[in-house]
Amino acid sequence: MTAPATPEPLPDPPLIQYRNTDLDLVCDVDPSPLVTEFDADDLYVHVQAGDDGLFYVMCEGGNESEPELNIVRLLAAIDTLSPAGREVWQRCSKREFNIGYGCGDEPWSFNQGLSNDVLRRMADCGTTFRITLYPHRPESDRQS
């Protein structure tokens, strides 16, 4: 899969909006079997070998308007891992869904949720959950 499109800049006045969901993994073995399977599922996957001997894997499922849709897509890929892919999955010391939101001034109230079924599936496959908030900064204040 090609790299996800760069999120569009926040409008002015800035709006609170869902940006993306990453599946972040850290493992002590070569993640190639898992990466190959995620690639075959048309997921965007980036792997970096750390100086600490660990592999850092970031995976994205798409650019949906709500996190649940992306998480369901990622869970489907996890559910269908082969024994080799599952072995890498089990060796991961970190398996985390990280939902990102751009912060803004509007709307006055904003919420999105995850269903019980999705939360159960996340727990069943041993993942944790994190939310990342990206501050609004005018284009002129951003570093290149």
C-alpha positions in Angstrom: 0.0 0.0 0.0 1.2 3.5 -0.7 1.9 5.8 2.3 -1.3 7.4 3.7 -2.0 10.9 2.4 -0.6 13.7 4.6 -3.5 15.0 6.6 -4.9 18.3 5.4 -4.0 21.3 7.5 -6.5 22.2 10.2 -9.0 24.9 9.1 -9.2 28.3 10.6 -10.8 28.4 13.1 -9.3 25.0 13.9 -11.7 22.1 14.2 -11.3 19.1 16.4 -11.0 16.1 14.1 -10.0 12.5 13.9 -6.7 12.1 12.1 -5.7 8.4 12.1 -5.2 5.2 14.0 -1.8 3.6 14.2 -1.1 0.0 15.3 2.3 0.3 17.0 4.3 -2.8 17.6 7.7 -3.5 19.2 9.3 -6.9 18.8 12.6 -8.6 19.4 12.5 -10.8 16.2 12.5 -9.9 12.5 8.8 -8.9 11.8 9.0 -9.7 8.1 6.4 -12.5 8.2 3.8 -10.2 9.9 4.8 -7.2 7.7 4.3 -9.3 4.5 0.9 -10.4 5.6 -0.2 -6.8 6.5 1.1 -5.6 3.2 -0.9 -8.3 1.4 -4.0 -6.9 3.3 -3.3 -3.5 1.7 -2.2 -1.9 5.0 0.5 0.7 5.1 3.4 -0.6 7.2 6.6 1.1 8.2 9.4 -0.8 10.0 12.5 0.6 11.7 15.3 -1.4 13.3 16.3 0.3 16.5 19.8 0.7 17.9 18.5 -1.4 20.9 18.1 -4.5 18.7 14.3 -4.2 18.6 12.0 -3.7 15.6 9.5 -0.9 15.7 6.5 -1.4 13.4 3.8 1.2 12.6 0.8 0.1 10.6 -2.2 2.1 9.4 -5.4 0.7 7.9 -6.8 3.7 6.0 -8.3 7.1 6.3 -11.8 6.6 7.6 -13.8 9.2 9.4 -14.0 7.3 12.7 -11.4 5.2 14.5 -13.6 2.1 14.8 -13.6 1.6 11.1 -9.8 1.6 11.0 -9.5 -0.6 14.1 -11.9 -3.2 12.6 -9.8 -3.3 9.4 -6.6 -3.8 11.5 -8.2 -6.4 13.7 -9.3 -8.4 10.6 -5.7 -8.5 9.5 -4.6 -9.6 12.9 -7.3 -12.3 13.1 -6.1 -13.9 9.8 -2.3 -14.0 10.6 -0.6 -17.3 9.5 1.3 -19.3 12.2 4.5 -17.4 11.2 2.8 -14.1 11.5 1.1 -15.1 14.7 4.5 -16.1 16.2 5.8 -12.6 15.5 2.7 -11.1 17.0 3.1 -13.1 20.2 6.7 -11.9 20.5 5.7 -8.2 20.4 6.3 -6.5 23.8 4.1 -3.7 22.6 0.8 -4.1 20.7 -1.0 -0.8 20.8 -3.8 1.0 18.9 -3.0 4.7 19.0 -5.8 7.0 17.9 -4.8 10.5 16.8 -6.9 13.7 16.9 -6.2 17.2 15.8 -7.2 19.7 18.4 -9.1 22.8 17.7 -11.7 25.3 19.0 -14.8 23.8 17.3 -17.2 22.1 17.6 -18.2 22.9 21.1 -18.7 19.3 21.8 -17.0 16.4 20.0 -17.0 12.7 20.7 -16.4 9.3 19.0 -16.7 5.9 20.5 -15.8 2.3 20.2 -18.3 -0.5 20.4 -18.2 -3.2 23.1 -17.4 -5.8 20.4 -14.4 -3.8 19.1 -13.1 -3.2 22.6 -13.5 -7.0 23.4 -11.6 -7.9 20.2 -8.8 -5.5 21.0 -8.5 -7.0 24.5 -8.7 -10.6 23.1 -5.7 -10.0 20.8 -3.7 -8.4 23.6 -3.6 -4.8 22.5 -3.5 -1.7 24.5 -5.2 1.6 23.7 -3.7 5.1 23.5 -5.0 8.5 22.4 -2.7 11.2 21.0 -3.8 14.8 20.7 -2.0 17.0 18.1 -2.2 20.7 19.0 -3.3 23.3 16.5 -0.5 25.6 15.4 -0.7 28.2 12.6 1.3 27.1 9.6 3.8 30.0 10.3 4.6 28.5 13.7 5.3 25.0 12.5 8.9 23.7 12.1 9.8 22.4 8.7 
